[in-house]
Amino acid sequence: MMKVLVLNCGSSSIKYQLINMNTEAVLAIGLVEKVGMTGSFLKHEKESGEKVLFEGEILDHTAGIEYVLGVLTSEKHGCIKDLNEIDAVGHRVVHGGERFNSSVFITDEVVEEMQKCIDLAPLHNPPNLKGIEAVSALIPDVPQCGVFDTAFHQTMPEHSYMYAIPHKLYEKYGIRRYGFHGTSHRYVSERACEILGLDYRNSKLITCHLGNGGSIAAIQNGESIDTSMGFTPVEGLMMGTRCGDLDVGAVTYIMEKEQIGVRSFNTLANKHSGLLGVSGVSSDGRDIRKAAQEGNHNAKLARQMFNYRVKKYIGSYVAAMGGVDAIIFTGGIGENSVDQREDICKDFGFLGCKVDSKKNDVYGEEAIFSTDDSTVTLIVVPTNEELVIARDTIEIIKNR
């Protein structure tokens, strides 16, 4: 039985899953929160559904991962008897720049290259690297692999990823569109083709990953040819707290009028904008929906803006590919917000696809929600990034 531990290390959190790759069953899943802060805790759930919460001081990522390994092997709450049962560790890494266009076996040289990408993702890549360092210290003989959010989009053509700025800025600093959520877009596009009996290498797909962070991708013949996020995850759709597409002139105008610097504006665009900024209620779509139903104008407006921008990107990608076979919804909003899916897709009759409201009444499960006579399929596919990371990890280990 091959077992892979999947780690997703954030600045103050560690998400983990232990997966039996023979059956692809999740043996354990959990989350460490408030790493390096007061009130640290670990939530752990076994395959049986049994849940447990541990509270205690967790000073850094090494201590957090040591805690995770201890829980996985504990007699009472664990699912393995010994750490030797872990065959490999797969890490989610946010930014691979142009250096990494696929998942990799982690070596000292690879870590050095990953460190060079820190400037491109200063909030995300350092904790990702801390996770790798922690595993190296705690279980040094276990092979590790890195799976990059940006890798899937490295197939974008030059005319799609370049910005219309002086070319020397691209040459000096790598300023271009990279795209994110690549692991999710890859999983749901492949899975949708399995469900629909489509040839992945001969298809035109649009994947909509809609959650607190959101992005859309145009996937033609199994390759990403465009995606809504850019140099950073701020570009593109309106999100929970991110502004999405914004006129650069408005950026400089706000900075001048509010007399704020780069760091403050970065916080404004990333943390205080999007659904939260427009609604003034919350970044959570459920809270905004409730406020909209109660008559809050700005909450209604936030939802309308969100849905409209998704619709616009879908339309532009249909044009970019010269058609589409399926439009796929995933992520917290994409999987669970029935009325938003319907609102986004209600005007797609010209594409030859219509929403079946009864079929659309699903939450968090695979479902086709277009009418039987639609020539373009609308489908919900819950994402599973951890499984992609585990599959890539096993594939790399086997082929070494």
GIBEL-V698078 format. One record per backbone hydrogen bond with DSSP energy under -0.5 kcal/mol. NH is the residue of the N-H (numbers start at 1). CO is the residue of the C=O. E is the energy in kcal/mol with one decimal. If there is no record, write none. Layout:
nh=NH co=CO e=E
nh=NH co=CO e=E
This chain:
nh=4 co=19 e=-2.3
nh=5 co=88 e=-2.4
nh=6 co=4 e=-0.6
nh=6 co=17 e=-3.3
nh=7 co=5 e=-0.5
nh=7 co=90 e=-2.8
nh=8 co=15 e=-2.4
nh=10 co=8 e=-0.6
nh=10 co=13 e=-2.3
nh=14 co=32 e=-2.1
nh=15 co=8 e=-2.5
nh=16 co=30 e=-2.4
nh=17 co=6 e=-1.7
nh=18 co=28 e=-2.5
nh=19 co=4 e=-2.8
nh=19 co=17 e=-0.6
nh=20 co=25 e=-2.8
nh=21 co=2 e=-2.9
nh=21 co=19 e=-0.9
nh=22 co=2 e=-0.6
nh=23 co=20 e=-0.8
nh=24 co=20 e=-2.5
nh=25 co=20 e=-1.0
nh=27 co=18 e=-2.8
nh=27 co=25 e=-0.7
nh=28 co=18 e=-1.3
nh=29 co=45 e=-2.4
nh=30 co=16 e=-2.4
nh=31 co=43 e=-2.3
nh=32 co=14 e=-2.8
nh=33 co=31 e=-0.5
nh=33 co=41 e=-2.5
nh=34 co=12 e=-0.5
nh=35 co=12 e=-2.6
nh=36 co=58 e=-3.5
nh=37 co=34 e=-1.9
nh=40 co=37 e=-0.6
nh=41 co=33 e=-1.5
nh=42 co=54 e=-2.9
nh=43 co=31 e=-3.0
nh=44 co=52 e=-2.6
nh=45 co=29 e=-2.7
nh=46 co=50 e=-2.4
nh=47 co=27 e=-1.5
nh=49 co=46 e=-2.1
nh=52 co=44 e=-2.3
nh=54 co=42 e=-2.8
nh=56 co=40 e=-1.9
nh=59 co=57 e=-0.5
nh=64 co=60 e=-2.2
nh=65 co=61 e=-2.7
nh=66 co=62 e=-2.3
nh=67 co=63 e=-2.0
nh=68 co=64 e=-2.1
nh=69 co=65 e=-2.7
nh=70 co=66 e=-1.9
nh=71 co=67 e=-2.2
nh=72 co=68 e=-2.6
nh=73 co=69 e=-1.3
nh=74 co=71 e=-0.9
nh=78 co=74 e=-1.9
nh=79 co=72 e=-2.1
nh=80 co=72 e=-2.0
nh=85 co=82 e=-1.8
nh=86 co=83 e=-1.8
nh=87 co=3 e=-2.1
nh=87 co=85 e=-0.8
nh=88 co=3 e=-1.1
nh=89 co=143 e=-2.3
nh=90 co=5 e=-2.4
nh=91 co=145 e=-3.0
nh=92 co=7 e=-2.4
nh=93 co=91 e=-0.5
nh=93 co=147 e=-3.0
nh=96 co=94 e=-0.5
nh=99 co=96 e=-0.8
nh=100 co=96 e=-1.7
nh=101 co=99 e=-0.6
nh=104 co=146 e=-2.2
nh=106 co=144 e=-2.9
nh=107 co=105 e=-0.5
nh=111 co=107 e=-2.3
nh=112 co=108 e=-2.0
nh=113 co=109 e=-2.0
nh=114 co=110 e=-2.6
nh=115 co=111 e=-2.2
nh=116 co=112 e=-1.1
nh=117 co=114 e=-1.1
nh=118 co=115 e=-1.4
nh=120 co=117 e=-1.1
nh=121 co=117 e=-1.0
nh=121 co=118 e=-0.8
nh=125 co=121 e=-2.3
nh=128 co=124 e=-1.7
nh=129 co=125 e=-2.5
nh=130 co=126 e=-2.1
nh=131 co=127 e=-1.8
nh=132 co=128 e=-1.3
nh=133 co=129 e=-2.6
nh=134 co=130 e=-2.5
nh=135 co=131 e=-2.1
nh=136 co=132 e=-2.2
nh=137 co=133 e=-1.8
nh=138 co=134 e=-2.3
nh=139 co=135 e=-2.9
nh=142 co=139 e=-1.9
nh=143 co=87 e=-0.6
nh=145 co=89 e=-2.3
nh=146 co=104 e=-2.5
nh=147 co=91 e=-2.9
nh=149 co=93 e=-2.2
nh=150 co=94 e=-0.6
nh=152 co=148 e=-0.5
nh=153 co=150 e=-0.9
nh=154 co=151 e=-2.0
nh=155 co=152 e=-0.7
nh=156 co=153 e=-1.9
nh=160 co=157 e=-1.6
nh=161 co=157 e=-1.9
nh=162 co=158 e=-2.1
nh=165 co=163 e=-1.8
nh=169 co=166 e=-2.0
nh=170 co=166 e=-0.7
nh=170 co=167 e=-0.6
nh=171 co=167 e=-2.1
nh=172 co=168 e=-2.5
nh=173 co=169 e=-2.2
nh=174 co=170 e=-2.1
nh=175 co=169 e=-0.9
nh=176 co=174 e=-0.9
nh=177 co=161 e=-3.4
nh=178 co=230 e=-1.7
nh=179 co=230 e=-1.8
nh=182 co=149 e=-1.6
nh=185 co=181 e=-2.6
nh=186 co=182 e=-2.4
nh=187 co=183 e=-2.2
nh=188 co=184 e=-2.6
nh=189 co=185 e=-1.7
nh=190 co=186 e=-2.1
nh=191 co=187 e=-2.7
nh=192 co=188 e=-2.3
nh=193 co=189 e=-1.7
nh=194 co=190 e=-1.8
nh=195 co=191 e=-2.4
nh=196 co=192 e=-2.6
nh=197 co=193 e=-1.2
nh=198 co=193 e=-1.8
nh=200 co=198 e=-0.8
nh=202 co=199 e=-2.2
nh=203 co=200 e=-0.6
nh=205 co=219 e=-2.8
nh=206 co=326 e=-2.1
nh=207 co=217 e=-2.1
nh=208 co=328 e=-3.3
nh=209 co=207 e=-0.6
nh=209 co=215 e=-2.7
nh=210 co=208 e=-1.0
nh=210 co=330 e=-2.7
nh=211 co=209 e=-0.6
nh=211 co=213 e=-1.0
nh=215 co=209 e=-2.3
nh=217 co=207 e=-2.2
nh=218 co=226 e=-2.7
nh=219 co=205 e=-3.0
nh=219 co=217 e=-0.6
nh=220 co=218 e=-0.6
nh=220 co=223 e=-2.5
nh=221 co=203 e=-3.5
nh=221 co=219 e=-0.5
nh=223 co=220 e=-1.4
nh=224 co=152 e=-0.7
nh=225 co=218 e=-3.0
nh=226 co=218 e=-1.1
nh=228 co=216 e=-2.3
nh=230 co=232 e=-1.6
nh=235 co=232 e=-0.9
nh=239 co=242 e=-2.2
nh=240 co=212 e=-2.9
nh=241 co=212 e=-0.5
nh=243 co=269 e=-1.7
nh=244 co=234 e=-0.6
nh=245 co=236 e=-2.7
nh=250 co=247 e=-0.7
nh=251 co=247 e=-1.5
nh=252 co=248 e=-2.2
nh=253 co=249 e=-1.9
nh=254 co=250 e=-2.6
nh=255 co=251 e=-2.3
nh=256 co=252 e=-2.1
nh=257 co=253 e=-2.9
nh=258 co=254 e=-3.0
nh=259 co=255 e=-0.6
nh=260 co=255 e=-1.7
nh=265 co=261 e=-2.3
nh=266 co=262 e=-2.6
nh=267 co=263 e=-1.9
nh=268 co=264 e=-2.2
nh=269 co=265 e=-2.9
nh=270 co=266 e=-1.9
nh=271 co=267 e=-3.0
nh=272 co=267 e=-0.8
nh=272 co=268 e=-1.1
nh=273 co=241 e=-2.3
nh=275 co=239 e=-3.0
nh=276 co=240 e=-2.4
nh=276 co=273 e=-0.7
nh=277 co=273 e=-2.0
nh=278 co=274 e=-2.5
nh=279 co=275 e=-2.3
nh=280 co=276 e=-2.4
nh=285 co=283 e=-0.5
nh=287 co=284 e=-0.5
nh=288 co=284 e=-1.9
nh=289 co=285 e=-2.4
nh=290 co=286 e=-1.9
nh=291 co=287 e=-2.2
nh=292 co=288 e=-2.6
nh=293 co=289 e=-2.3
nh=294 co=290 e=-1.3
nh=295 co=292 e=-1.6
nh=296 co=291 e=-2.5
nh=297 co=295 e=-0.6
nh=300 co=296 e=-2.0
nh=301 co=297 e=-2.7
nh=302 co=298 e=-2.2
nh=303 co=299 e=-1.8
nh=304 co=300 e=-2.4
nh=305 co=301 e=-2.9
nh=306 co=302 e=-2.3
nh=307 co=303 e=-2.6
nh=308 co=304 e=-2.5
nh=309 co=305 e=-2.2
nh=310 co=306 e=-1.9
nh=311 co=307 e=-2.4
nh=312 co=308 e=-2.4
nh=313 co=309 e=-2.1
nh=314 co=310 e=-2.4
nh=315 co=311 e=-2.4
nh=316 co=312 e=-2.2
nh=317 co=313 e=-2.0
nh=318 co=314 e=-2.0
nh=319 co=315 e=-1.8
nh=320 co=316 e=-2.2
nh=321 co=317 e=-1.9
nh=322 co=318 e=-1.1
nh=323 co=318 e=-2.4
nh=325 co=204 e=-3.6
nh=326 co=204 e=-1.3
nh=327 co=377 e=-2.8
nh=328 co=206 e=-3.2
nh=328 co=326 e=-0.5
nh=329 co=379 e=-2.6
nh=330 co=208 e=-2.5
nh=333 co=210 e=-2.0
nh=334 co=210 e=-2.0
nh=334 co=330 e=-0.7
nh=335 co=331 e=-3.1
nh=336 co=332 e=-1.0
nh=337 co=333 e=-2.7
nh=338 co=336 e=-1.2
nh=341 co=337 e=-2.0
nh=342 co=338 e=-2.0
nh=343 co=339 e=-2.3
nh=344 co=340 e=-2.5
nh=345 co=341 e=-1.9
nh=346 co=342 e=-1.3
nh=348 co=345 e=-1.8
nh=350 co=347 e=-0.6
nh=351 co=348 e=-1.5
nh=352 co=349 e=-1.5
nh=353 co=348 e=-1.5
nh=356 co=369 e=-2.9
nh=357 co=355 e=-0.8
nh=360 co=356 e=-2.1
nh=361 co=358 e=-1.2
nh=362 co=360 e=-2.3
nh=364 co=335 e=-2.2
nh=367 co=380 e=-1.9
nh=369 co=378 e=-2.4
nh=370 co=378 e=-0.8
nh=371 co=354 e=-2.2
nh=374 co=371 e=-1.8
nh=375 co=352 e=-3.2
nh=376 co=352 e=-1.2
nh=377 co=325 e=-2.3
nh=379 co=327 e=-2.3
nh=380 co=367 e=-3.2
nh=381 co=329 e=-2.4
nh=388 co=384 e=-1.4
nh=389 co=385 e=-2.3
nh=390 co=386 e=-2.5
nh=391 co=387 e=-2.8
nh=392 co=388 e=-2.8
nh=393 co=389 e=-2.3
nh=394 co=390 e=-2.4
nh=395 co=391 e=-2.4
nh=396 co=392 e=-2.4
nh=397 co=393 e=-2.4
nh=398 co=394 e=-2.6
nh=399 co=395 e=-1.5
nh=400 co=397 e=-1.0
